[in-house]
Amino acid sequence: HPTPDHPKGPVRISRSHDSRAPTTRGTICLYTTVDNPSMATPPATPPPSAATASLLKRVILTVFNQRDPALRLTHINQLFVAQPISYSHSSTFHGREALNAHITELQSRFPPHWTFTTDGVVKTSLDRGMMRWRFGPRIGEERGIVFGTDVVTVQEGRIAQFWIIVEK
């Protein structure tokens, strides 16, 4: 039924795929409408879920795969709050430098051709996100000997809490 706010009646939300943000596949995009095309313009800033997905992917690509500790710390400073808390299966790390040291120690145990990859699927809810990863040597198209999931809590666009869950 039409209302002053919606002269054509209630706005129906449609499912769509946003090619600019592949992580939104299968989610409901609240800015895409059926009845009112003028409301189909995406927001000026990415929705929180897209920003969280981007953070998680950048952690894998620019932090965990970076072998240079100084350059890695630069990326950590961009992606994490000033005093993040990181949790692994064996330890808790407070601060950016502690996370950097942990990654340096981790990488020292494996050959340089071992890398982290992700399937690209990120699940988000409000200020949290999670993404599965693989770690191992590059052999053709198959990678991964160690598998796990990263879970984050985001505050003001940066990672505040970071859980590293090793599954295998």
FENBEL-V661655 format. One record per residue. N is the residue number from 0. RES is the residue in one small letter. PSI is psi in whole degrees, 0 to 359 (none if undefined). OMEGA is omega in whole degrees, 0 to 359 (none if undefined). D_FIRST is the distance of its C-alpha to the first C-alpha in whole Angstrom. Layout:
n->[N	N]
res->[RES	RES]
psi->[PSI	PSI]
omega->[OMEGA	OMEGA]
d_first->[D_FIRST	D_FIRST]
This chain:
n->[0	1	2	3	4	5	6	7	8	9	10	11	12	13	14	15	16	17	18	19	20	21	22	23	24	25	26	27	28	29	30	31	32	33	34	35	36	37	38	39	40	41	42	43	44	45	46	47	48	49	50	51	52	53	54	55	56	57	58	59	60	61	62	63	64	65	66	67	68	69	70	71	72	73	74	75	76	77	78	79	80	81	82	83	84	85	86	87	88	89	90	91	92	93	94	95	96	97	98	99	100	101	102	103	104	105	106	107	108	109	110	111	112	113	114	115	116	117	118	119	120	121	122	123	124	125	126	127	128	129	130	131	132	133	134	135	136	137	138	139	140	141	142	143	144	145	146	147	148	149	150	151	152	153	154	155	156	157	158	159	160	161	162	163	164	165	166	167]
res->[h	p	t	p	d	h	p	k	g	p	v	r	i	s	r	s	h	d	s	r	a	p	t	t	r	g	t	i	c	l	y	t	t	v	d	n	p	s	m	a	t	p	p	a	t	p	p	p	s	a	a	t	a	s	l	l	k	r	v	i	l	t	v	f	n	q	r	d	p	a	l	r	l	t	h	i	n	q	l	f	v	a	q	p	i	s	y	s	h	s	s	t	f	h	g	r	e	a	l	n	a	h	i	t	e	l	q	s	r	f	p	p	h	w	t	f	t	t	d	g	v	v	k	t	s	l	d	r	g	m	m	r	w	r	f	g	p	r	i	g	e	e	r	g	i	v	f	g	t	d	v	v	t	v	q	e	g	r	i	a	q	f	w	i	i	v	e	k]
psi->[137	147	167	325	331	84	336	4	186	146	128	140	135	157	141	168	123	109	341	340	83	343	353	0	129	359	166	122	109	347	4	120	159	313	340	87	334	340	4	3	128	157	156	325	150	149	156	324	321	322	319	318	317	317	312	316	320	328	315	309	318	348	297	334	357	122	341	112	324	316	321	318	325	316	319	317	328	327	338	151	171	322	68	157	126	139	131	183	339	348	165	134	133	120	163	317	323	320	316	316	319	316	321	314	318	311	331	341	354	153	154	336	359	132	163	139	167	156	355	351	122	133	133	154	115	245	19	153	158	148	137	150	166	150	130	185	155	117	101	228	345	134	150	117	327	136	151	186	137	137	134	154	131	136	126	43	6	158	125	322	141	115	131	110	112	126	333	none]
omega->[180	175	177	180	183	185	179	183	182	179	177	179	180	173	177	176	180	184	179	183	186	181	180	181	177	178	177	180	186	181	177	182	179	188	186	183	180	178	184	179	180	178	181	177	181	177	182	181	179	178	178	178	178	178	182	180	179	177	179	187	188	180	186	178	181	182	180	184	181	179	177	179	175	179	178	179	179	190	186	174	184	181	180	174	181	182	171	181	185	187	171	183	179	176	182	182	179	177	178	179	178	181	177	180	179	182	181	181	185	179	183	181	174	181	174	173	179	176	176	180	179	176	183	174	181	184	182	176	176	181	177	179	175	179	178	181	175	177	184	179	182	176	171	171	177	181	179	180	171	177	182	166	185	174	178	174	179	181	179	177	188	178	176	183	179	183	181	none]
d_first->[0	4	7	10	11	9	8	7	4	6	10	12	16	18	22	24	28	29	32	33	33	34	34	30	31	28	26	23	23	20	20	20	16	15	12	14	18	19	18	20	23	25	26	30	31	31	29	32	32	33	36	37	37	39	41	42	43	45	47	48	49	51	52	53	54	56	60	61	60	60	58	56	56	54	51	51	51	48	46	47	47	50	51	49	50	51	51	53	55	58	57	55	55	55	54	54	58	58	55	57	60	59	58	61	63	60	61	65	65	64	65	63	62	59	56	52	49	46	44	41	38	37	35	34	32	31	35	37	37	40	42	44	48	51	54	57	59	58	59	58	54	54	54	54	57	55	51	49	46	45	43	42	40	39	40	39	39	42	43	45	45	46	47	49	49	52	51	55]
